[in-house]
């Protein structure tokens, strides 16, 4: 006597498909929250991120091994969306960190050159156009923002025009030379990596999010290799070759 089993409804199949991604999503949220705790209490973030990556790999492998009987092909595709989204956020956050580091380099360079520019400022006549331009350039370039920086460089080119066409009432070459030297350093070390910065964010969390996404992706490869999932139902099986007909 054959064992007749009721075919699950579409709703039941959909619910079963979401069970494994639901567990993975819960573990992912836990790992990210745990990352915030590590940031708060662990001084060495490089070692912390490395150990965190190993822990995430172990936990994902353990959970997928336990869910092998309810993980199907559709569930793995949902996991794909999850890890790709996490990777996108992680990479975006790391770009944000790079921008913040560039801002710090920018401020350090400007603070180094400002005392020298103050001494070379062409302000024998405090009301002269050269002094006004120099003060404007120095005030604007102090702000670590690409838009302000472009404005300061535009004023620099205008002052160079005063010098080249002999329209300046004072010797502005020493000031312009030192300002151009500062601009060259900023162009090399800071400006290519800058964008308008955001504040109030914990910069290290992006590395933890990226570590989670990579651990999840590596685990997915293991799931597929070890076949810790239910193969897609209804796959067409190869038909056996037909036996040749023998004429009687």
N, C-alpha and C positions, 0 to 999 in steps of 0.2 A: 504494500500500500504506500503510495507516494505521500510525502509530507507537503501538503498544500499551504503555502504562506501567502498572506495578503500582501499585495503590492502596495508599498507606501505611497501616500498621496503626494502631490506636488508640494504642498505646504510642508509636509514632513521631510521631504528631500531637501527643501530649501533650508529648513531649520537645522538639519544634520550638516549641511554644507557650511553653515555659519558657526557651528560649535567649535571647530578647531581654530578658525581665525579669531573667535571671541576669546579663547584661552590665550592665544598668542598676543592679542591686543592688551589683555589684562597684564600679562607678564611684561610687555613692553612698557606700559605705563609705570609699573612697579620699578623697572630698571632705571627709567629716566628720573623718577623721584629719588631712587637710591643714589643716582649720580649727583643730584643736588646736595645730598647729605655728605658725599665724599668731598665735594667742593668746599663745604663748610668746615669739615673736620680734618682733612688730610692735607698736610703742607706740600708734599711732593706730588704735583698733579700729573707729571709724566708717568711715574710709576703707578699712580692710581688709575689712570686711563688704561694702561696696559693690563693691570690685574682685573679691572672692570671688564675689559674685552674678553678675557679668558672665562670669567664668571658668566658672562652673557652667553658665550658659546656653549658652556656646559648646561646651563639652564634650558636653553632652546632645544638642544639635543635631547635632554631628558623629557621635556614636555612633548615634543613630537614623537618620541618613542612610545610614550604612554597613549598618545592619541592616534596611533597608527591605524586603528580599525575604523575611525570616523573621519579620517582625512582623505578627501578625494581630490580629483584634478581641479575642480572648481575652487575648492578651498585653497589650494596652492596658488591659484591665480590671484585670489584675494590677498594672500600673503605677499605676492609680487607687488601689488599696489601699495601695501603697507611699507615694505622696505624701500621701495623707490621714493615714496613720499618722505620717509625719514631721511634718506640720503640727500634728497633735495634740500630739506631744511638744514641738515648738517653742513653741507657745502656752502649754502647761503650764509649761515652763521659764521663759518670760518672766514669767508670773504669780509664779513663785518668786523671780525677781530683784526684782520690784516689792515683794514682801514683805520681802526683805532690806534694800532701800533704806528701807522704812518703819521697820524695826527700828533702822536707824542714825539716822533722824530722831527716833525715840522716845527713844533714849538721849541724844541731844544736848539735847533739850528737858528731860528729867529732870535731867541734869547742870547745866543752867542754873538750874533752880529750886531744887535741893536746898540750896545755901548759904542762900538766903533762908528756906526752910522751917525750916532748923536754927535760925535766929535767932528765928523766930516760934513755935517749938514750945512748947506750954503745959506746961512741966515744972518749975514752981516746986516742986511736990511730985513728985519722981521716981517715987514709987510710986502716984500718982493714976491714975485710969482715963483721964483726958484724955491724960496723958503716954504711957500704954500704947497707947492707940489711935493717937496721932500717930506713935509709933515704928513701930507695925505698918504703918500706911499708907505711911510713907516706905520701909520695908524691902521691902514687897511691890511697890510701884509701880516700884521700880528694875529689876525683871525685865521685859524687853520681850516679854511674852506676853499675849494677850488674856484668858486665864483669870485670871492674876494681876491684870491691870488691873481686871477686873470685881470681884474681891475687894476691891481698894483702894477702888473707888467705893462698894461696899456699906458699908465702914467709914466712909467719908466721910459717907454718908447717916445713919449711926447717930450720928456726932458732931454733925451738924446737928440731930438730934433732941434731943441733950443741950442744945444751945444754945436751940432753940425752946421747949422745955419747962422751961428754967431748971434743968436738973439738973447743970450743970457747976459745979465749984468754982473754975475759973479762966476768964479771958476767952479763949475759943477762936476768936473771930470773925476776928482777923487771920490766924491760921494757916489757917482754913478758906477765907477769901477768897483767899489766895495759892494754896492747893491747888486750889481750883475754877478759878482762872485757868490753872494748869498743865493741868488736865484739859480745859479748853476748847481749848487749843492742841493737845493730843494727839488729841482727838476730830476736829479739823479736818485735821491734817497727817499723822497716822500710823495711828491705829487702823483706819480703813476699809480700809486696804491690807495689814493684818497678818494673818498666820496663823503657827502654830508653825513656826519656821524649821528648815531642814536645813543641815547643814554639810558641808564636804569636797567641794563640787561647784564646778566651774569655770563661773562664771555666764555667761560670754560664749558658750559653745558652743551655747546654745539659739538665739541669733540666727543662727548659722551653719547649724544644722539647719533652721530656718525658711526661710533663704535657699535651701537645697538643695531643700526641698519646693516652694517657689514656682517655682524655675527648672525643676524637673521638670514641674510643671503647665503652665507656659507652653510648654515644649517639646512636651508632648503635644498642645496645640492646634495647633502647627505641623505635627506629624506627621499630624493629621487633615486639616488644610487642604491640605497638599502631597501627601497620600495616600502617605506613606512607610510604608505597611503593606499587607498582603495583605487585600483585602476578604473578608468572610465568605463561605465557599463555600456553594453550594446555595441562594442567594437566589432567590426566585421571580421570574421575569421577567414583565413585563406581557404578557398574551396579545393577539395581534393581533385587531382587530375582525373578526368574521365577515362575509363578503360576503353581501349579501342574495340570497336565492334568487329567480330570475326564472322565472315560470311559462311553460312552453312552450305 
